[in-house]
C-alpha cells in the first residue's frame, strides 16, 4: 500500500465550472478511484483560487465585494463536482485562514532564507493569466497570446523572488527526475524555457488590495500564484478538520506520491515556480511533488471554448441529460490524456452506443439472459475449462495488466481501451463457445456442464469488468454489480482489488436480469438529445439567422456543424445573388451586427499570404484594431491608409496562424482582384455606428 495524493488546479472564481475544468477534475477523481482499487491510501484535493486583480475587478463589475463574489462562485464549484460523481477528500479555498496562515509562514521562511528582496518592477501584465509577459510572447497589438486581449503596462514597488538562482538547480532536477514533468512535449517546453534564462520573479503587488498581505509589509499583497500554488500543501498541513495530513506529501524514505494534474497553460507555474518556491523554503528534492502532468485543451464540437460556448456546455447539465457516468467515460476515453482533444456531442452518442450499449451492456444482458435460461439465474456447479477458456483467461489477464499499467502511467484513455478489450474478447467468446449449441449435446449432462463452464467464465469476466470500470463509472459499476448479485465496489486500504480480478463465483450464488444498463440510443432520441444539448453560440446563432429559410440547417447540431467551418450559409435553391429570393431576417437579427465606420491607420502585407493585408483600423477605441483582410490582390497597402471603411466590429476573432489574428472584418464587393470597399460619404468620425 502506498499513499497517493492527487490534485486538480484550484479554479479561479471569475468563472463557473465548465467542460475544461470538469475534465481536469474528472480525470483526477478517476485516478484517485483507481488507486483506491489498488489498496492505496488515496487522497484528492480540489478547490478555488480566489485572490488577485482579476477577481477584484469582476466583483466590482458585478457591484459586490471580492469576498462575497468568491463565496458565491466557490459554492458553485463545490456543488457541481458531486453531480459528476467526483468525491474529493478536501476542497480548499485560498481565502480560508488555514491557507492564508500557511502561505504567510511560507513567505516568512523564504524571506528568512534570503530569496525574497524589495525592488521596483515594470512590465506587461495580462490580467486574464494573472501573469507578466515578455515582449517576445505578445501578439501584434500587444495582445496576450492566450486571451487575445491587450496587456497592461504595470510599474510598481514589489518583492522579487530570486528565481534566477534556481535556473541550474531546476535543470538538474529535470534531468535527475525525468518523470517530474509529463508529457514529454511539456517537459521539453519547460526545459527550453528554463534554459532560455530565468529572471527574478515579481511576487507582490502594491496597486490593489485583494490578496494575502505580505507579512510585515501590509501595503503589499502576494502575487496570486505564490498564494495559489501553496494550496497543495496548506490543505495537508491543516486538513479539513484541522488534522495534519503531511504524511501524504513526498519525503525521503516515504511511499507517498503527490501528482498535480494541470492544464498545459499553467505547466510553467507548477514545474518552474512551485518547485523553486519549495526549494527556497528549505524543502529538499525528495520533498517536491512527484509529478506535474499537463493535459491538453478541449474544443467543443470543433470550436474553441469561447466564454459563450463554455457557458453553453454546462457539465452539470450535460451529466443530468446523459448521466454522469456516460459523460465521465466519454471524456476519459475520447481524449488522449496529455493531448488537445475535441468534445463532440454526436461522438458521445456514437461512443455510448458502440462501447456501452453494444459492447459492455450487451455482454451483461446476454450473459444474464443465458443464465436465466440455462442455470436458473444461479452460478452452476460445473467448471471444466477447455483450451478456449484457457486462451481467453490468458488474453484478458494481459488486458487487465495493461489497463493497470496505463492507469499507473496516467493514460486513462488507454486504460479504458484495454478494459474494453476484455468486453470485446468476452463477446467474441460467447459467439465461439455458443452455449445455445453446447446445451444440445446428445449427452445431456455433458452439455449442461459445458454451458455452466461457459457462463461461469462470462460471470468471472463481468465481475472483473464491474471493478475495472469503477474509476470511470462508479454508479454504473454498482448497477452492474447489483444485476450480477454483487455488493458495490468497496475499496479497502491495503487490499488490492486487481489482485484477484477474475475470481470464479461460488456455485449457487444468485443474480437477476435487470433493465439494460445502457439502452441503445436510436436516431430519433439522438436527434432530440443533440437539439437540447448543442449550445447556440454567437456564431451558430448568426448562421441560423442567415439560414432561416434553410430547413436542413435548422437543427442546432447542423448549425454547429456549419459554424465549425465559419461557412457562410446560402439558401439552398434560391439564387444567392438575388435580394428578392434571400430569406428575411428580423430587425433584431440585423441589430446584432455591430457595424462601425473605421479609418485605416496602417496597412502591411502578410508574409507568405499573398491575398492578405494586416490593417490597423481606428474605430474610435483606445488603440486601433488589428484586422486581417483579403485585399492584397486589389490594393497596395499604401493606397488604403487614411481610407474610411465599414467594419463589422463584433465578429469573433479569427486566427490566421503565424500570430495573425483578425479582430473584425471590412465590407467590400467584387471579385478578389477587383474589390470595391464599402465606405461612407462625408467626414464621419471613426467609431460611428451604422444602423
Ligand atoms: N487558478 C489557476 C490555477 C491555479 S493552480 C495552483 C487557473 N485557474 S483557471 O480556472 O483559469 O483554470 C483552471 C484549469 O482549467 C487550468 O488547468 C486550465 O488549463 C483548464 N482549462 C481552461 N480551459 C480549458 C479547456 N478549454 N480545456 C481543458 N482545460 C482547460 O488557471
Boltz pocket constraint, residues with backbone or C-beta under 6 A from the ligand:
constraints:
  - pocket:
      binder: B
      contacts: [[A, 8], [A, 9], [A, 10], [A, 11], [A, 12], [A, 15], [A, 19], [A, 20], [A, 21], [A, 23], [A, 24], [A, 49], [A, 225], [A, 228], [A, 229], [A, 230], [A, 231], [A, 261], [A, 262], [A, 263], [A, 264], [A, 265], [A, 266], [A, 295], [A, 296], [A, 297], [A, 298], [A, 299], [A, 305]]
      max_distance: 6.0
